[in-house]
Amino acid sequence: MTIGPELAGWLGVAALLVTVVLGIPVAYAMGVIGVVGSYLLIGPDATRGMIEIVPFSTVASYGFSIVPLFVIMGYLVFHAGFATDIFKTARAWLGHRTGGIPMAAVLGCAAFGAASGSGLASTATLARITIPEMIASGVDKRLAYGVVAAAGPLAQMIPPSVLLIVYAIIAEQSAGKLLIAGIVPGLIIVAVYLATIFVRVSINPELAPAQPRVPLAERLGRLRHIWGIGVLALVVIGGIYSGVFTPTEAGAIGATWALLLVLMVRKFTWAVLKDSILETIRTTSMVFMIVIGAFVFSHFLSITRLPTTLSTLITGLPFEPVVIIVGIVVLYLILGLFIDMVAAMFITLPIILPAVIKLGYDPIWFGVLVVFLAEIALATPPFGIGLFIIKGVVKADLTDIVRGVMPFIMADFVILAILIAWPQAVLFLPNLM
């Protein structure tokens, strides 16, 4: 029996989904299935040529140097302990207001995300720092868990987001525009989460009792602990937006400034430098392996012409484009319940992105939408990684974490509606570049 290219493509996608569900690392699964599929369709010689060219040409790119630079910048900030200073400063300014302490945690997640770039690292760090302090201050434990589970992954949206950069590389889009495109959605997410906390605490003030007002002099004094992080975010984001330097140059400047900042505040140790470098190597290697696997698998799919076939099918459906986009969002939400959303992105983007572009939607906007869906997946039961990170860090009951995060999941649907109905919220800043 001869297997046609299109059927081979479907079998490859099905095999990839099965391997991911079984827990096989997505990088290896995509690479192996891509090589085997190419071998069966185009023969050993052409496949060998692809193996020799694709992995090297994929990562031996100037644009890829941005990944380790942003990663080491985040790890320097993380290992130097700036997250604690950010939260305590936000708490000093907001603690006396209704729901002020959990609001401070949201702002802490956003500010730390502007220097981190990793949703998982941000969630783990802020869980360790903010949850015990919130509970000790009288905040309901479920609310405390939910705040960090929802807002911890903000680092995936707020620049310098590593996931936005990876999407830029996979989708062959401008990394600078994608990073800038994450600013306004990041602010929208923060605003909706703050509103969610305010409404819940207004209905039930016992969820987060107000704390005594901190004197103005002390509040102003705390700002000196976070000025460096503010400058770091301003230089990196402002430099990219203004065109003073490229995203890669911004990564180099940001990493250098992060190191100087650690030295200036006297938090530098050889252990901090060593841990930051080792974590950067691990994270960058993981990202590069996933990207190589994704390109090998995409090469196989291009041979099958499955993306073109599905793109034609999707765009030919008798529905309005927005209805099709909503259907794609639902697909990603379902996938996020059961498999890692980053893996889902790499599996589906080669198939779905051409159809989205053909429907007339901007790939920059779609990238931000997909990254936000990946952010939701980190906090969505039953397999949201962020939930298990919090469970491991603070030894909490998973049921309490899930109950705490559900109001914020509902808020996420409001945010999704805003992003879909108002694409200019995403595209306004990039279009001005």
C-alpha positions as CSV (number, residue, x, y, z in Angstrom):
1,M,0.0,0.0,0.0
2,T,1.4,3.4,-1.0
3,I,1.0,6.3,1.4
4,G,0.3,9.6,-0.3
5,P,2.1,12.8,0.9
6,E,-1.1,14.3,2.5
7,L,-1.9,11.1,4.4
8,A,1.8,10.9,5.5
9,G,1.4,14.5,6.8
10,W,-1.7,13.5,8.9
11,L,0.0,10.4,10.2
12,G,3.0,12.6,11.2
13,V,0.8,15.1,13.1
14,A,-1.0,12.3,14.9
15,A,2.2,10.5,15.8
16,L,3.6,13.8,17.2
17,L,0.5,14.4,19.3
18,V,0.7,10.9,20.7
19,T,4.4,11.2,21.6
20,V,3.9,14.5,23.3
21,V,1.0,13.1,25.4
22,L,3.3,10.2,26.3
23,G,5.8,12.6,27.7
24,I,8.5,12.3,25.1
25,P,10.4,15.6,24.7
26,V,8.9,17.6,21.9
27,A,12.2,18.5,20.4
28,Y,13.2,14.8,19.8
29,A,9.7,13.9,18.8
30,M,9.5,16.5,16.1
31,G,13.0,15.8,14.9
32,V,12.6,12.1,14.6
33,I,9.2,12.2,13.0
34,G,10.3,14.8,10.6
35,V,13.4,12.8,9.5
36,V,11.5,9.5,9.2
37,G,8.7,11.2,7.2
38,S,11.1,12.9,4.9
39,Y,13.0,9.6,4.4
40,L,9.8,7.9,3.4
41,L,8.7,10.6,1.0
42,I,11.9,12.0,-0.6
43,G,14.4,9.2,0.0
44,P,17.7,8.9,1.9
45,D,19.9,11.3,-0.1
46,A,17.6,14.3,0.0
47,T,16.8,13.6,3.7
48,R,20.5,13.4,4.5
49,G,21.0,16.8,2.8
50,M,18.2,18.2,4.8
51,I,19.7,16.9,8.1
52,E,23.0,18.5,7.1
53,I,21.6,21.9,6.3
54,V,18.4,22.6,8.3
55,P,19.7,22.3,12.0
56,F,22.8,24.5,11.3
57,S,21.1,27.1,9.1
58,T,18.3,27.3,11.7
59,V,20.4,28.3,14.8
60,A,23.5,29.7,13.1
61,S,21.6,33.0,12.8
62,Y,22.4,36.5,14.1
63,G,18.8,36.9,15.1
64,F,19.0,33.8,17.4
65,S,21.7,35.5,19.6
66,I,19.0,37.5,21.2
67,V,17.8,34.4,23.1
68,P,20.8,33.7,25.4
69,L,21.2,37.5,25.9
70,F,17.7,38.0,27.2
71,V,17.8,34.7,29.1
72,I,21.0,35.6,31.0
73,M,19.6,39.1,31.7
74,G,16.6,37.5,33.4
75,Y,18.7,35.0,35.4
76,L,21.0,37.7,36.7
77,V,18.0,39.7,37.9
78,F,16.5,36.5,39.4
79,H,19.6,35.2,41.2
80,A,20.4,38.6,42.6
81,G,17.1,38.7,44.4
82,F,15.5,41.8,42.8
83,A,12.0,40.1,42.9
84,T,11.8,40.6,46.6
85,D,12.6,44.3,46.3
86,I,10.0,44.8,43.6
87,F,7.2,43.1,45.6
88,K,8.0,44.9,48.9
89,T,8.0,48.3,47.1
90,A,4.7,47.6,45.4
91,R,3.3,46.4,48.8
92,A,4.5,49.6,50.5
93,W,2.6,51.8,48.0
94,L,-0.6,49.7,47.7
95,G,-0.9,47.7,51.0
96,H,-3.3,50.2,52.6
97,R,-5.8,50.0,49.8
98,T,-8.7,47.5,49.3
99,G,-7.0,44.3,48.0
100,G,-3.7,46.2,48.0
101,I,-1.4,43.3,48.8
102,P,-2.6,40.9,46.1
103,M,-2.6,43.9,43.7
104,A,1.0,44.5,44.7
105,A,1.8,40.8,43.8
106,V,0.3,41.4,40.3
107,L,2.4,44.5,39.8
108,G,5.4,42.6,41.2
109,C,4.8,39.8,38.6
110,A,4.6,42.4,35.8
111,A,7.7,44.3,36.9
112,F,9.7,41.2,37.4
113,G,8.5,39.9,34.0
114,A,9.9,43.0,32.4
115,A,13.3,41.8,33.4
116,S,12.9,38.1,33.3
117,G,11.3,36.9,30.0
118,S,10.4,33.4,31.4
119,G,6.9,32.7,32.7
120,L,8.0,29.6,34.6
121,A,10.9,31.3,36.3
122,S,8.8,34.3,37.2
123,T,6.0,32.1,38.7
124,A,8.5,30.0,40.8
125,T,10.3,33.2,42.1
126,L,7.2,35.2,42.9
127,A,5.4,32.1,44.5
128,R,8.4,31.7,46.9
129,I,8.4,35.4,47.8
130,T,4.8,36.7,47.7
131,I,2.6,33.8,48.7
132,P,4.0,33.4,52.3
133,E,3.9,37.2,52.8
134,M,0.3,37.5,51.5
135,I,-0.9,34.7,53.7
136,A,0.9,36.1,56.7
137,S,-0.8,39.5,56.1
138,G,-4.2,37.9,56.2
139,V,-4.9,37.4,52.5
140,D,-7.0,34.3,51.8
141,K,-4.7,31.5,50.7
142,R,-6.7,30.6,47.7
143,L,-6.6,34.2,46.5
144,A,-2.9,34.3,47.1
145,Y,-2.3,31.1,45.1
146,G,-4.6,32.3,42.3
147,V,-2.9,35.7,41.9
148,V,0.6,34.2,41.4
149,A,-0.7,31.3,39.2
150,A,-2.4,33.8,36.9
151,A,0.1,36.7,37.0
152,G,3.3,34.8,37.3
153,P,3.3,33.8,33.6
154,L,3.0,37.5,32.6
155,A,6.7,37.4,31.7
156,Q,5.7,35.5,28.6
157,M,3.8,38.5,27.3
158,I,5.7,41.5,28.6
159,P,9.0,42.2,26.8
160,P,11.7,40.8,26.8
161,S,9.6,37.7,26.3
162,V,11.6,34.7,25.1
163,L,8.4,33.0,23.8
164,L,7.6,36.0,21.6
165,I,11.1,35.8,20.1
166,V,10.8,32.1,19.4
167,Y,7.4,32.8,17.7
168,A,9.2,35.5,15.6
169,I,11.8,33.1,14.5
170,I,9.3,30.3,13.7
171,A,6.9,32.6,11.9
172,E,9.7,34.6,10.2
173,Q,8.4,37.9,11.7
174,S,10.1,40.9,13.2
175,A,11.3,40.1,16.7
176,G,11.4,43.9,17.5
177,K,7.8,44.4,16.5
178,L,6.6,41.3,18.4
179,L,8.3,42.4,21.6
180,I,6.8,45.9,21.3
181,A,3.4,44.4,20.5
182,G,3.4,42.7,23.9
183,I,3.4,46.0,25.8
184,V,-0.2,47.1,25.5
185,P,-1.7,43.5,25.9
186,G,0.5,43.2,29.0
187,L,-0.9,46.3,30.5
188,I,-4.4,45.2,29.6
189,I,-3.8,41.9,31.4
190,V,-2.5,43.7,34.5
191,A,-5.5,46.1,34.5
192,V,-8.1,43.2,34.2
193,Y,-6.4,41.2,37.0
194,L,-6.3,44.3,39.3
195,A,-10.0,44.9,38.5
196,T,-10.8,41.2,39.3
197,I,-9.1,41.5,42.7
198,F,-10.8,44.8,43.4
199,V,-14.3,43.4,42.7
200,R,-13.7,40.2,44.7
201,V,-12.3,42.0,47.7
202,S,-15.0,44.7,47.5
203,I,-17.6,42.0,47.8
204,N,-15.7,40.2,50.5
205,P,-13.2,42.4,52.3
206,E,-12.0,39.5,54.4
207,L,-10.2,38.0,51.4
208,A,-7.5,40.7,51.6
209,P,-7.7,43.0,54.7
210,A,-6.1,46.5,54.2
211,Q,-2.8,47.1,56.0
212,P,-1.7,50.2,57.9
213,R,-0.6,53.0,55.6
214,V,3.2,53.2,55.1
215,P,4.7,56.7,55.7
216,L,5.4,58.6,52.5
217,A,9.1,58.9,53.3
218,E,9.4,55.1,53.6
219,R,7.5,54.6,50.4
220,L,9.8,57.0,48.5
221,G,12.8,55.3,50.1
222,R,11.8,51.9,48.8
223,L,11.9,53.2,45.2
224,R,15.7,53.3,45.4
225,H,15.7,49.5,45.5
226,I,14.0,49.1,42.1
227,W,15.2,52.1,40.0
228,G,17.7,49.8,38.3
229,I,15.0,47.4,37.1
230,G,13.0,50.4,35.8
231,V,16.1,51.7,33.8
232,L,16.7,48.1,32.5
233,A,13.2,47.8,31.1
234,L,13.2,51.4,29.8
235,V,16.5,51.0,28.0
236,V,15.7,47.7,26.4
237,I,12.1,48.4,25.4
238,G,12.7,52.1,24.6
239,G,15.8,51.3,22.5
240,I,13.9,48.7,20.4
241,Y,10.8,50.9,20.0
242,S,12.8,54.0,19.0
243,G,15.1,52.1,16.6
244,V,18.2,53.2,18.4
245,F,19.3,49.6,18.4
246,T,18.1,46.2,17.2
247,P,16.6,43.6,19.5
248,T,19.9,41.7,19.5
249,E,21.8,44.9,20.5
250,A,19.1,45.5,23.1
251,G,19.7,42.0,24.5
252,A,23.4,42.7,24.8
253,I,22.9,46.1,26.4
254,G,20.3,44.6,28.8
255,A,22.6,41.7,29.8
256,T,25.5,44.1,30.4
257,W,23.3,46.5,32.4
258,A,21.9,43.6,34.5
259,L,25.4,42.6,35.4
260,L,26.4,46.1,36.3
261,L,23.3,46.5,38.3
262,V,24.1,43.4,40.3
263,L,27.5,44.9,41.0
264,M,26.2,48.3,41.9
265,V,23.8,47.0,44.5
266,R,26.5,44.7,45.9
267,K,24.6,41.5,45.2
268,F,27.3,40.0,42.9
269,T,28.9,36.7,43.9
270,W,30.7,34.1,41.8
271,A,27.8,31.8,42.7
272,V,25.3,34.2,41.1
273,L,27.4,34.5,38.0
274,K,27.9,30.7,37.7
275,D,24.3,29.9,38.3
276,S,23.1,32.5,35.8
277,I,25.5,31.2,33.1
278,L,24.6,27.5,33.7
279,E,20.9,28.3,33.7
280,T,21.3,30.3,30.5
281,I,23.1,27.4,28.8
282,R,20.4,25.0,29.8
283,T,17.5,27.2,28.7
284,T,19.1,28.3,25.5
285,S,20.0,24.7,24.6
286,M,16.5,23.6,25.2
287,V,15.1,26.4,23.1
288,F,17.5,25.7,20.3
289,M,16.7,22.0,20.3
290,I,13.0,22.7,20.1
291,V,13.5,25.1,17.3
292,I,15.7,22.7,15.3
293,G,13.1,19.9,15.8
294,A,10.3,22.3,14.7
295,F,12.1,23.3,11.5
296,V,12.8,19.6,10.6
297,F,9.2,18.8,11.2
298,S,8.0,21.9,9.2
299,H,10.3,20.7,6.4
300,F,8.5,17.4,6.4
301,L,5.1,19.0,6.4
302,S,6.0,21.3,3.5
303,I,6.8,18.2,1.5
304,T,3.3,16.8,2.3
305,R,1.7,20.1,1.3
306,L,-0.6,19.6,4.3
307,P,-0.3,23.2,5.5
308,T,-1.4,24.5,2.1
309,T,-4.3,22.0,1.9
310,L,-5.6,22.9,5.4
311,S,-5.1,26.6,4.8
312,T,-7.3,26.4,1.7
313,L,-9.8,24.3,3.6
314,I,-10.0,26.7,6.6
315,T,-10.2,29.9,4.5
316,G,-12.9,28.3,2.4
317,L,-15.2,27.6,5.3
318,P,-18.6,29.4,5.0
319,F,-18.0,31.5,8.2
320,E,-16.8,35.0,9.0
321,P,-13.1,35.2,9.6
322,V,-13.6,36.2,13.3
323,V,-15.6,33.0,13.8
324,I,-12.8,30.9,12.4
325,I,-10.3,32.8,14.7
326,V,-12.5,32.0,17.7
327,G,-12.5,28.3,16.6
328,I,-8.7,28.4,16.5
329,V,-8.6,29.9,20.0
330,V,-10.9,27.1,21.3
331,L,-8.6,24.6,19.7
332,Y,-5.6,26.0,21.5
333,L,-7.5,26.2,24.8
334,I,-8.3,22.5,24.5
335,L,-4.8,21.5,23.5
336,G,-3.5,23.6,26.5
337,L,-5.6,21.4,28.9
338,F,-3.6,18.3,28.0
339,I,-0.2,19.1,26.4
340,D,2.4,21.7,26.9
341,M,1.3,24.8,25.0
342,V,4.8,25.5,23.6
343,A,4.7,22.1,22.0
344,A,1.2,22.8,20.7
345,M,2.5,26.0,19.1
346,F,5.3,24.2,17.3
347,I,3.0,21.4,16.1
348,T,0.2,23.7,14.9
349,L,1.8,27.0,13.7
350,P,3.1,25.5,10.4
351,I,-0.4,24.4,9.6
352,I,-2.6,27.2,11.1
353,L,-0.5,30.4,10.5
354,P,-0.8,30.3,6.7
355,A,-4.6,30.1,7.0
356,V,-4.6,33.0,9.5
357,I,-2.6,35.2,7.2
358,K,-4.8,34.2,4.2
359,L,-7.9,35.3,6.3
360,G,-6.4,38.8,6.4
361,Y,-5.1,38.8,10.0
362,D,-1.7,40.2,10.9
363,P,0.8,37.5,12.0
364,I,2.2,39.9,14.7
365,W,-1.3,40.1,16.2
366,F,-1.8,36.4,16.0
367,G,1.6,35.8,17.7
368,V,0.6,37.9,20.7
369,L,-2.7,36.0,20.8
370,V,-1.0,32.6,20.8
371,V,1.5,33.6,23.4
372,F,-1.4,34.8,25.7
373,L,-3.0,31.4,25.1
374,A,0.2,29.8,26.2
375,E,0.2,32.0,29.3
376,I,-3.4,30.8,30.1
377,A,-2.3,27.2,29.6
378,L,0.3,27.5,32.4
379,A,-2.5,28.3,34.8
380,T,-5.2,26.0,33.5
381,P,-6.1,22.7,35.3
382,P,-5.6,19.8,35.1
383,F,-2.0,20.0,33.8
384,G,-1.1,23.7,34.0
385,I,2.6,23.7,34.9
386,G,2.3,26.9,36.9
387,L,-0.1,25.2,39.2
388,F,2.3,22.4,40.0
389,I,5.2,24.9,40.4
390,I,3.2,26.7,43.1
391,K,2.2,23.4,44.7
392,G,5.9,22.4,44.9
393,V,7.2,25.7,46.1
394,V,4.7,26.4,48.9
395,K,3.5,22.9,49.6
396,A,-0.1,23.9,48.9
397,D,-3.1,21.7,48.2
398,L,-3.7,21.5,44.4
399,T,-7.5,21.9,44.9
400,D,-7.0,25.2,46.7
401,I,-4.7,26.4,43.9
402,V,-7.2,25.5,41.2
403,R,-10.1,27.2,43.1
404,G,-8.0,30.3,43.6
405,V,-7.0,30.6,39.9
406,M,-10.5,30.0,38.4
407,P,-11.7,33.7,38.8
408,F,-8.6,34.8,36.9
409,I,-9.2,32.2,34.2
410,M,-12.6,33.8,33.8
411,A,-10.9,37.2,33.5
412,D,-8.6,35.7,30.8
413,F,-11.7,35.1,28.6
414,V,-12.4,38.9,28.9
415,I,-8.9,39.6,27.9
416,L,-9.2,37.2,24.9
417,A,-12.4,39.0,23.8
418,I,-10.6,42.4,24.0
419,L,-7.6,41.2,21.9
420,I,-9.8,39.5,19.3
421,A,-12.3,42.4,19.0
422,W,-9.7,45.1,19.1
423,P,-6.6,44.0,17.2
424,Q,-5.2,47.6,17.3
425,A,-4.5,47.1,21.0
426,V,-1.8,44.8,19.8
427,L,-0.7,46.5,16.6
428,F,-0.9,50.2,17.6
429,L,2.7,50.4,18.9
430,P,4.4,48.2,16.3
431,N,2.8,50.2,13.5
432,L,4.3,53.3,14.9
433,M,7.9,51.9,14.7
